[in-house]
Amino acid sequence: MLSDFFALALNSFKRRKLRSWLTILGIFIGIASVVALITLSSGLKTAIEGQFESLSTDKLTIQNAGTGFGPPGSTAVRKLTQYDIDLIKKVNGVDMVVSRLIRIVKVEYNKAVSFSYIGSMPNNQKEVDLIYSSFNAKTADGRLLKADDRKKIVLGSDFAGENNDFGKQIRIGTNLKIQEQNFEVIGILEKSSSFQLNFVILMNEDDLKRILNIGDETDLIVAQVKDINKIEQVAEDIKEKLRKDRKEKIGEEDFSVQTPIQAIESVNTILNIINVVVVGIAAISLFVGGIGIANTMYTSVLERTREIGTMKAVGARNSDILLIFIIESGFLGLAGGIIGAGIGLGLAYLVSSVSTSFFGSEIIKFQISWLLLIGAISFSFFVGIFSGIFPAIQASKLKPVDALRS
């Protein structure tokens, strides 16, 4: 009996193809937007969390507030200096302090010019080892920089490919011209989950200061704490020390002290807000789609009044008629959900592929969430059922004689 009801619903769908497609349009637009955007958001969250894998949980990052876009510290009104480094070293709980410069430089090779992100390496080997351990640096070819290396550089993995900005593969021993001065490539890093590391150039701090004519300033200070359980307290102590030295009030600091946990929480908060907005927009679409299903089902009841009367005349009960129309409306919602989920996944995969091709790194990871798919399709199915309840009740209450006369 139940299989007959499903057959009737499918036949109704086939007889009214155009109307059925227009009805489920609102459903699958909503489901497609939910699946696509939440899948992309999840992929972006995974990729961003990969960026924070390079930050050890026992390290604090101190930098000045910037005035615009640019590498850390490069747009700051007041620069961090050796004086600030010495202050931080005196804070209880701080084990080691390392300063870094993060800049953009002009790079020339194979008669092509590009502007690349460059990071300095300290002049102390112990500090160099700390930086390498913080992002688990390993070379795919060559070796890492040492504290006493001069006129040598290590490149991120994306420089080694043939599709780099220079149109020619870069190998160990290649000389690149950076800010009009030659530097020898001695190492190429393994591909990392952090796209920043894949694009980076590592250079000794003295060399970087010399080619950019940098004086007593630094862009980033990394402080390693002695006890990871006291990292929040150490962060507050550093803030207080710098605030007191700069004579600044709480909330008016021109610097920031951030823990890796705070950084991850900030990103997750932003992505969760985006997901809420996406779901809200999709809910409006699903509401409109539900109204469309209800309208279609009311129209179907009017068109099939004689059919309903005939079914009741040959013994169909009110519950049978009710079930037939609920199955039909649920089928419309289910079809919209399945089509929408497929389109959503396709759009997410397309955006992920385009971003990967454009940036040369998997900045948005495409990953299928079966829980999301099942939830989205189930939700659209229940939207269809709910939208068809009142038209189904109206159909089940029709009297056989009145239905056959109409």
N, C-alpha and C positions, 0 to 999 in steps of 0.2 A: 504493500500500500504506500509506504513512504517513498519508495522508488518511483511510483507513479506520480506523486506530488512533485518530485524533483524534475521529472520528465515534462510535466505541465509547465513548470516555471521556465525550463529551458526553451520549450516551444514558444512560450509567450515572448521570451527574449528574442528569438529568431524572427517572429512575426513583426516585431516592432523594433527593428535594428537601429534605425536612425534615432528614434526617441530614447532607446535604451543607452546608446552611446552618449547622447547629449546629457542624459541623467547622471551617468557615472563620471562624466567629465569633471564635475565639481569635486567628486570624491577622490579621483586619482591625482588631481592637481594638488590637493591638500596632502595626500599620502606621499606623493613624489617629493614635495618640498620638505616634508618632515624627514624622510629617509635620506635624501641627498644632503641636506644641510647638517643634520645630526651626524651622519657618517663622516662628512668633511670635518665637522667640529671635533669628532672623536679622533680622526686621523691627525688633525692639527695639534690636538692635545698630546697625543703620543709623540709627535715629532718635537714639540716644545719641551716635553719632559726629557726627551733625549738630549736637548741642549743642556739641561741642568745636571745630566749625568757627569758632566765635566767639572761640576762644583762639588767638592767634598763637603760633608756635613759638619766638619770641624773648622771651617774657614769662613771668615767674614769678609765682605767686600765694602770698601769705603771709597766713595767718590763724591765730587762736588756736583751740585745741581747745575744742569745746563740751561742754556738760553734758546736752544733750538735743536735741529737734527744734526747728528754727527757722532763720531766715536766718543766713548766715555771720556769726559774731561775736556775734550777739544773745544767745546762751546761754553765752558764754565767762565763766569765773571771772575771768580777768585780761584786760582789754581792751588792744588795740593803741592806741598813742597817737602824738602827733607826735614824741615822743622816739624811738620805734621807727622811725618814718619817717626821721628824721635819721640814725640808726645805719645803716640800709640804704643810704642815699644815699652813705655813706662807703666802702662795700664796693667794692673794685676790680672793674671790669667792669660795674658798674651804670650805665646811661645816664640813665634817668629813673625816677622813683618817683611813683605816683599812688595816692592813698587813696580809698576808696569806702565809703559807708554803704549797707547792704542791710537794709531793714526792712519791716514790715507796717503798713499804715495803713488807717484807716476812710475810705471814699469814699462820698459821697452825691450822688445825681442822680436827677431824676424821681421824687422821694419814695421812692426805694429806697436801701438801704444795703448796701455790700459791703466786704469786707476784701481789699486788694490788695497785691501785692508792689511795692515802690518802690526805685529805685536812685538814688543821688546822682551828680551831675556836678560835676567840679572847678571852682574859681573861676578857673583859669588856662586860657586858650584853647588853648595848646599841649598841655596835659594833656587837655583836652576832645577835641581832634582825635585824640589817641592812643587814647582810649577808643572813639571812633567807628570808627577804622581797625581796631581789634582785632576788632570783630564786623561790619565792613563795613556800618555803619548807613546806611540810605537811607529817605527818607520817601515814602510813597505819596500823601500830601497834606500841604500846609503845609511847615514847615521844621524843622530840628533846633535844639535849644537852644544858645545861646551862653553864654559864661562870665559875661557881665554881665546876663543875663536874670533878672528877678525876678517872682515870682507867676505864672510860666508853666510849663507842663508839656508833655511829649511822651508819647504813648500807644502801646502795642503794638497790632498789627493787630486783635487779638481784641476790643478795646474798640469798634472802629468798626462791627462788625456789629450787625444788628437783634436778634440773639439773645443779646446780652450780658446781664449780670446786672441791668441797669437797665431793660430792656424798651423802650428807646428809643435810636435811633441817635445816636452822638456825632459831631459835626462840628467843623471848625476854627472857633474862636471860642466854642465851648461853655464854660461855666463849671462846674467840678466843685468840690464842697466836700470838702476833704481835711483831716481833723482839725479840723473846724469853721471852716476858712478857705477862701476862694474862690481858685481858680487857673484861668487861661485855657488852653485847649488850643490850642497853636500848631502842632502837627505830629502825624501818625499814621505810624508806621513801616510799611515794607513787610513783608509776611508773611515770616517767617524759618523756616529748618529747625530753629531752636532754639525750642521751645515756651515757654521762659522769657522770651525776648524778645517773644514775641507777647502775653504777659500783663503786661509790665512798664510801670511809670510812671517816666519820667525827670524829675527835678527838680533844680534847682540846690542844691548842698550847703548854702549858707547858709540857704536856705528850709527845707530838711529839718531842719537842726539847730534852727531856730527853732520850728517847729511841734511837734517832738518833745522839745524842751528837752534837746538832746544837748550835752554838753560836749566835753572833749578826749579823744575816742575815735574809732576807726574800726573797721569790720568787716572790711575787705579791703584789702590792699596789693598793687598790681600793679607789678612791677619789670621794666622793659625792659633787656635786656642789650645790650652793645655788639657782642659777637661771639657769634653763635648756636652756634658750635662749642664754646664754653666755658660753655654754659648750666648744665651739670651742676656744673662747678667753682664757678661763681658761686653756685649754690644751696647747695652745701656751705659756702662762705665765709659766706653769710648766716646759715645755721644755727649755725655756730660763733660768729659775732659775737653773735647773740641769746642763744645758750646761755651764753656767757661773761658777758654783761651780766646775765642773769637768775640766774646761778649755778646752772645746771641740769646734770645729768649726761646723757650720751648715752643715748637711749631713754626719758628721763623728761621730755622737752620738753612744755610746755603750748602749743605752737604748731606749725604745719606750714608747710613750704616745698615747693611742688609745681610740677613742670613739666607742660606739656600732655601730653607723651609718657607720663609716669607715670600721669596721670589716665586716659588711654585704655587703657593696659596693665592698670590695675586693673579697669576695666569689662570688658574682654575676658576677663580671668582669671575673673571671676565668671560671665560668660555661658558660658564654656567648661565650667566646673564644672557649671552647670545642664544643659548639653547632655549631659554624661557621665552625670549622674543620670537624665535622660530616656531616653537610650539603654539604660541598665541596666534601668530599669523595663520598657521596651518589650521588651527581650530576654527577660525572664521570661515576658511574655505570648506572645511568639513561640515560646518553648520549650514552653509549655503547648499552643499551637496545633499545634505539630509533633507532640506526643504524640497529640493528637486525630486528626490525619491518619493517623498510624501505626495507631491503634486502628481507625479507619474502614476502612483498607485491609486489615488483618488480617480484619476482619469480612466485607469484600467477598470476600476469597479464600475464606472458608468458605462463603459463600452461593452463590458462583459456581463451586464445584468441578466440577459437572456441565458447566457451560458451558466451563470450561477443558479438561475431558476431551474434549468434542466438538470444540473447536478443534484440539486435538492430534491427534485421530483423523482429521481431514480434512487434516492436513499442517502445522499450525502448529508452528514450532520453539520451543525453550526461550527463545531470544533474542526471538522475537515476543511471547510471553506476558510476558516481563520488560519489554519496551518498552511494552506496552499498560498495564500497571499503573503504571509510572513516569510515563507521560504523564498518566494519570488523577490520580495524587497531585500531579504538578506543576501540573495544571489547577486543582486545589483551592487550592494555594498562590497561583497566579497570580490567580485570582478574588478571593481574600481580599486580595491586595496591591492590586489595582485598586480594589476597593470601599473598602478602608481609606484609600488615597491620596485618593480623592474625598471621603470623609467628613472626613479630616484637613484638606484644603484648605478645605472648607466651614466647619469649626469655626474655623480660623485667620482666615478672612475675616469671620466673625461677630464674633469677639472684637475684631478690628481696627476694624470698623465701629462697634461699641458703644463702644470706648474713644475713637474719634474724635468720636463724638456727645457723649459725656460730658464730655471734656476740651476740646472745641472745637478740637482740633489733632491732627494725625496723629502721635500719640505712638508707635503701633506700626504701621509700614508693612507692608502686605500685598504680598509679592512672591513670585512662583512661582519655585522653584528646580527646573529640569528635571533637573539632576543628582541632586538629592535624590529626586525622584519616580521617576526611572528606577532609581536605586540601591535604593530601598525596595521597588519592585515586583519587581525582579530578585532581591533578597534573599529575599522571600517565596516566589518561584517555586522558588528553590534549596532553601529550607526544606521545601517540599512534596515536591520530588524526593528529598531526603535522607531524609525521613520515610517515603517509600514504597519505598525500596530493599529493605529486609529483607522486607516482605510480598511484594514483587514477586519476589524470589528464591525465597521459599517457593512462590509460585504456579507459577513456571517449572519447579520441580523435581518437581511432581506428575506421577505416571505416568498415562497415559491410561486404562488399565484400572481402576486404583484410583479415579480421579476419576469415571469413569462408574458405578462400583458404589455410590458413596457417596450 
